[in-house]
Amino acid sequence: MKNIFLFIVLSLTYHINFSQDWIQLEDYPGLGRNHPITFSIGTDGYVLAGENEIGYYVKDFYKYDTTTDTWTQLPNFPGYPRGYAYGISHNGKAYVGFGTFDLGPLDDLWEYDPVTEAWTELASCPCGGRLHPAMLEAGGKIYVGLGGADFENLDDWWAYDIATDIWEQKADFIAEKRHHPYFFSIDDIAYVGFGHGDDIYNDFYKYEPDTDTWTQVASIPAQGRVAGTQFSYNGKGYALSGDGDTHYYLETGEFWQYTPETDSWFSLPPHPGHSKWAPGCFIVGDVLYFTSGLQYDDGNSETLNDLWRFNLDEIDGIEVIELETLVYPNPTTDKIILSSTVDYQLFSLKGELILEGNASYIEVSQLSKGVYILNTKVKTFKIIKE
């Protein structure tokens, strides 16, 4: 089996260890929580606030030293306790805001300096308070939009200039209003999509600050999703975990990579267990750190204070395979049609042989949703089962 899988990897013209391990590290000392605020500065990662396992919004604050694998509890955040909020880092500082607590949605923004461990309150957003919006940095500005407030979803979009402490309204999001979208920035371009409005979506969009315009890009080739986490790394964007299109957990902790040059998505090794609702993550160097959230297991749910690592440098540079008309439809829900009768082998992304035979079509309705590798004597293909 190992020799067969090695042939497939070589035939795809890239190298990736699909059995790459997710490694569990030391839990942070606070209670488990969903919707933590997470960010990194230098070699340290941070976990702040969220809704803890007993249902309270909190403001406790923890630092993880990646060089020693140790956690330190820092002084509490000086603003309101909160859940459904976000944070980003830029030029050695962090920016945290929005979310909700007992009195309702928040519109505040705070700056954290790790050198002095000081918090400074900045200009509040004239957009009004909101929970689980999109929040990202691009070109030295913080962009915030979408989210929910007063029992409605939003589609507005705002820019905060860090240098001037001034907010400015920008062009509205062009698709359905929604909360808890996925988002990241690549080369000062913002990407936002998925999330929950009248439906749970799988569509995706890019925002170009220079022209103040939105454009639809490739949808994720899987079911809609909400309440996961996301990041960018080395010119690509990533969406990780969350609930599926029924607002219930996914069977695996799906992990997807978006490449803007090809406007395409690629499936990566999922994290252990079922997907998590409202986890967080941060990046230090070439390593992804993944934490917190609520996870179901055998009918029970657990709110977590765990920490996992995944080495991103081992998957950097993946090239998405261009499919030919030999294999269709793709994505598929029930059947793969081949243009002629051929010998084939269908593998999981971990190299496990799923199906093999000689036919002009392959019945896949019984397979789980996900990405598979189809090997024929003609060529090797990536197959997406919806």
Secondary structure, DSSP 8 states (H G I E B T S, - for coil): -HHHHHHHHHHTTS---TT---EE----SS--EES-EEEEETTEEEEEEEEETTS-EEEEEEEEETTTTEEEEE---SS--BBS-EEEEETTEEEEE--EETTEE---EEEEETTTTEEEE----TT---BS-EEEEETTEEEEE--EETTEEB--EEEEETTTTEEEEE---SS--BBS-EEEEETTEEEEE--BSSSB---EEEEETTTTEEEEE---SS---BS-EEEEETTEEEEE--B-TTSSB-SSEEEEEEETTTTEEEEEEEESSS-EES-EEEEETTEEEEE--EEEETTEEEE---EEEEEGGGTTT-------TTEESSSBSSEEEEEEEEEEEEEETTS-EEEEEEEEEEE-TTS-SEEEEEEESS-EEEEEE-
